[in-house]
């Protein structure tokens, strides 16, 4: 999956969960800026696993604390 596709997917999901305007989401900003709780973050990791069809650590959002960091990591480390 491409970095851009992963970023777009994450932006859409965070916008949906937090009811944010897509323009308000900065891919370089720490995810904590968007008020995601731990339950929401783990749930999003589960959704991302399904979308990418791969296993991901539940700590993904803490290990890579921005949309850009997650997308870069996943685009380099998943098929």
N, CA and C atoms as a LAMMPS dump frame, in Angstrom:
ITEM: TIMESTEP
0
ITEM: NUMBER OF ATOMS
237
ITEM: BOX BOUNDS ff ff ff
-5.0000000000000000e+02 5.0000000000000000e+02
-5.0000000000000000e+02 5.0000000000000000e+02
-5.0000000000000000e+02 5.0000000000000000e+02
ITEM: ATOMS id mol type element x y z
1 1 1 N 0.856 -1.177 0
2 1 2 C 0 0 0
3 1 3 C 0.898 1.235 0
4 2 1 N 0.481 2.275 -0.693
5 2 2 C 1.304 3.484 -0.772
6 2 3 C 1.151 4.332 0.491
7 3 1 N 2.163 5.138 0.742
8 3 2 C 2.132 6.05 1.881
9 3 3 C 0.924 6.983 1.779
10 4 1 N 0.677 7.499 0.59
11 4 2 C -0.434 8.433 0.398
12 4 3 C -1.783 7.756 0.677
13 5 1 N -1.956 6.535 0.211
14 5 2 C -3.217 5.82 0.445
15 5 3 C -3.436 5.592 1.934
16 6 1 N -2.376 5.248 2.646
17 6 2 C -2.49 5.022 4.091
18 6 3 C -2.81 6.33 4.801
19 7 1 N -2.142 7.406 4.411
20 7 2 C -2.443 8.71 5.013
21 7 3 C -3.898 9.093 4.785
22 8 1 N -4.376 8.925 3.562
23 8 2 C -5.765 9.28 3.247
24 8 3 C -6.744 8.438 4.051
25 9 1 N -6.456 7.154 4.199
26 9 2 C -7.323 6.273 4.97
27 9 3 C -7.359 6.718 6.427
28 10 1 N -6.182 7.001 7.003
29 10 2 C -6.114 7.439 8.399
30 10 3 C -6.829 8.768 8.608
31 11 1 N -6.644 9.698 7.697
32 11 2 C -7.327 10.993 7.801
33 11 3 C -8.837 10.79 7.788
34 12 1 N -9.323 9.984 6.87
35 12 2 C -10.763 9.735 6.776
36 12 3 C -11.3 9.092 8.049
37 13 1 N -10.574 8.107 8.574
38 13 2 C -11.032 7.419 9.788
39 13 3 C -10.998 8.332 11.002
40 14 1 N -9.93 9.1 11.163
41 14 2 C -9.845 10.012 12.307
42 14 3 C -10.911 11.094 12.19
43 15 1 N -11.108 11.6 10.99
44 15 2 C -12.161 12.602 10.768
45 15 3 C -13.529 12.023 11.143
46 16 1 N -13.77 10.781 10.764
47 16 2 C -15.043 10.125 11.064
48 16 3 C -15.221 9.914 12.57
49 17 1 N -14.212 9.374 13.22
50 17 2 C -14.298 9.061 14.647
51 17 3 C -14.407 10.334 15.496
52 18 1 N -13.636 11.349 15.148
53 18 2 C -13.597 12.572 15.943
54 18 3 C -14.478 13.693 15.395
55 19 1 N -15.168 13.422 14.29
56 19 2 C -16.051 14.408 13.652
57 19 3 C -15.303 15.704 13.336
58 20 1 N -14.193 15.567 12.628
59 20 2 C -13.354 16.7 12.249
60 20 3 C -13.442 16.953 10.756
61 21 1 N -13.219 18.19 10.372
62 21 2 C -13.105 18.551 8.967
63 21 3 C -11.753 18.049 8.482
64 22 1 N -11.707 17.408 7.325
65 22 2 C -10.462 16.871 6.784
66 22 3 C -9.359 17.903 6.673
67 23 1 N -9.715 19.152 6.429
68 23 2 C -8.713 20.204 6.312
69 23 3 C -8.043 20.492 7.653
70 24 1 N -8.665 20.098 8.733
71 24 2 C -8.128 20.346 10.066
72 24 3 C -7.076 19.331 10.478
73 25 1 N -6.809 18.345 9.674
74 25 2 C -5.898 17.278 10.06
75 25 3 C -4.54 17.477 9.391
76 26 1 N -3.519 17.635 10.228
77 26 2 C -2.141 17.783 9.773
78 26 3 C -1.456 16.438 9.955
79 27 1 N -0.968 15.841 8.881
80 27 2 C -0.376 14.502 8.964
81 27 3 C 0.899 14.477 9.797
82 28 1 N 1.511 15.63 10.023
83 28 2 C 2.74 15.688 10.82
84 28 3 C 2.474 15.941 12.302
85 29 1 N 1.269 16.34 12.635
86 29 2 C 0.936 16.651 14.03
87 29 3 C 0.826 15.374 14.854
88 30 1 N 1.156 15.457 16.141
89 30 2 C 0.974 14.29 17.005
90 30 3 C -0.501 13.882 17.031
91 31 1 N -0.748 12.6 16.994
92 31 2 C -2.134 12.111 16.985
93 31 3 C -2.904 12.544 18.218
94 32 1 N -2.21 12.753 19.324
95 32 2 C -2.888 13.18 20.547
96 32 3 C -3.607 14.517 20.361
97 33 1 N -3.177 15.303 19.383
98 33 2 C -3.829 16.584 19.08
99 33 3 C -5.302 16.385 18.719
100 34 1 N -5.633 15.225 18.186
101 34 2 C -6.996 14.979 17.718
102 34 3 C -7.872 14.291 18.76
103 35 1 N -7.354 14.141 19.965
104 35 2 C -8.159 13.648 21.073
105 35 3 C -8.527 12.181 21.026
106 36 1 N -7.737 11.376 20.333
107 36 2 C -8.02 9.941 20.297
108 36 3 C -7.676 9.314 21.639
109 37 1 N -8.623 8.631 22.221
110 37 2 C -8.359 7.886 23.437
111 37 3 C -7.725 6.55 23.101
112 38 1 N -7.263 5.86 24.12
113 38 2 C -6.58 4.587 23.882
114 38 3 C -7.509 3.555 23.257
115 39 1 N -8.768 3.542 23.666
116 39 2 C -9.728 2.584 23.093
117 39 3 C -9.95 2.888 21.611
118 40 1 N -10.082 4.17 21.279
119 40 2 C -10.267 4.551 19.881
120 40 3 C -9.029 4.212 19.056
121 41 1 N -7.853 4.456 19.615
122 41 2 C -6.609 4.17 18.897
123 41 3 C -6.468 2.677 18.616
124 42 1 N -6.734 1.847 19.616
125 42 2 C -6.632 0.392 19.428
126 42 3 C -7.673 -0.077 18.408
127 43 1 N -8.861 0.503 18.464
128 43 2 C -9.907 0.149 17.498
129 43 3 C -9.484 0.524 16.075
130 44 1 N -8.874 1.699 15.923
131 44 2 C -8.403 2.11 14.601
132 44 3 C -7.283 1.203 14.096
133 45 1 N -6.417 0.748 15
134 45 2 C -5.376 -0.196 14.594
135 45 3 C -6.031 -1.476 14.071
136 46 1 N -7.086 -1.942 14.745
137 46 2 C -7.81 -3.128 14.282
138 46 3 C -8.413 -2.924 12.898
139 47 1 N -9.007 -1.754 12.689
140 47 2 C -9.575 -1.436 11.374
141 47 3 C -8.477 -1.385 10.313
142 48 1 N -7.34 -0.821 10.682
143 48 2 C -6.213 -0.728 9.763
144 48 3 C -5.668 -2.113 9.419
145 49 1 N -5.634 -2.996 10.399
146 49 2 C -5.213 -4.379 10.149
147 49 3 C -6.11 -5.04 9.105
148 50 1 N -7.412 -4.859 9.265
149 50 2 C -8.358 -5.437 8.306
150 50 3 C -8.159 -4.842 6.919
151 51 1 N -8.015 -3.529 6.852
152 51 2 C -7.864 -2.854 5.569
153 51 3 C -6.586 -3.294 4.859
154 52 1 N -5.486 -3.406 5.62
155 52 2 C -4.207 -3.802 5.029
156 52 3 C -4.017 -5.31 4.961
157 53 1 N -4.894 -6.053 5.617
158 53 2 C -4.809 -7.507 5.682
159 53 3 C -3.451 -7.964 6.227
160 54 1 N -3.093 -7.394 7.386
161 54 2 C -1.853 -7.781 8.06
162 54 3 C -2.006 -7.538 9.558
163 55 1 N -1.14 -8.153 10.321
164 55 2 C -1.15 -8.004 11.764
165 55 3 C -0.307 -6.792 12.159
166 56 1 N -0.85 -5.964 13.054
167 56 2 C -0.147 -4.776 13.518
168 56 3 C -0.131 -4.757 15.043
169 57 1 N 0.881 -4.149 15.642
170 57 2 C 0.907 -4.072 17.102
171 57 3 C -0.152 -3.091 17.602
172 58 1 N -0.77 -3.406 18.73
173 58 2 C -1.781 -2.505 19.284
174 58 3 C -1.174 -1.169 19.705
175 59 1 N 0.144 -1.116 19.819
176 59 2 C 0.84 0.113 20.209
177 59 3 C 1.263 0.969 19.009
178 60 1 N 0.789 0.646 17.835
179 60 2 C 1.208 1.336 16.61
180 60 3 C 1.122 2.856 16.728
181 61 1 N 0.013 3.371 17.267
182 61 2 C -0.191 4.819 17.333
183 61 3 C 0.725 5.477 18.357
184 62 1 N 1.241 4.702 19.306
185 62 2 C 2.193 5.24 20.28
186 62 3 C 3.615 5.121 19.738
187 63 1 N 3.88 4.041 19.019
188 63 2 C 5.209 3.832 18.435
189 63 3 C 5.485 4.831 17.309
190 64 1 N 4.457 5.2 16.581
191 64 2 C 4.555 6.127 15.454
192 64 3 C 3.474 7.183 15.665
193 65 1 N 3.802 8.285 16.357
194 65 2 C 2.784 9.194 16.882
195 65 3 C 2.173 10.219 15.923
196 66 1 N 2.357 10.048 14.626
197 66 2 C 1.679 10.932 13.673
198 66 3 C 1.193 10.107 12.486
199 67 1 N 0.261 10.662 11.756
200 67 2 C -0.246 9.982 10.559
201 67 3 C 0.905 9.751 9.584
202 68 1 N 1.738 10.755 9.416
203 68 2 C 2.871 10.641 8.495
204 68 3 C 3.816 9.519 8.93
205 69 1 N 4.126 9.446 10.225
206 69 2 C 5.042 8.409 10.726
207 69 3 C 4.454 7.015 10.525
208 70 1 N 3.167 6.866 10.8
209 70 2 C 2.503 5.566 10.616
210 70 3 C 2.522 5.182 9.143
211 71 1 N 2.137 6.124 8.282
212 71 2 C 2.072 5.835 6.846
213 71 3 C 3.446 5.492 6.289
214 72 1 N 4.466 6.218 6.707
215 72 2 C 5.819 5.911 6.243
216 72 3 C 6.235 4.518 6.69
217 73 1 N 6.018 4.209 7.95
218 73 2 C 6.387 2.892 8.474
219 73 3 C 5.651 1.773 7.741
220 74 1 N 4.347 1.913 7.607
221 74 2 C 3.55 0.844 7.002
222 74 3 C 3.822 0.692 5.506
223 75 1 N 4.032 1.79 4.808
224 75 2 C 4.287 1.675 3.371
225 75 3 C 5.627 1.01 3.097
226 76 1 N 6.555 1.116 4.045
227 76 2 C 7.865 0.474 3.882
228 76 3 C 7.895 -0.958 4.403
229 77 1 N 6.949 -1.308 5.277
230 77 2 C 7.029 -2.602 5.97
231 77 3 C 5.849 -3.54 5.758
232 78 1 N 4.939 -3.197 4.872
233 78 2 C 3.818 -4.096 4.551
234 78 3 C 3.722 -4.244 3.046
235 79 1 N 3.12 -5.335 2.629
236 79 2 C 2.941 -5.579 1.184
237 79 3 C 1.58 -5.169 0.744
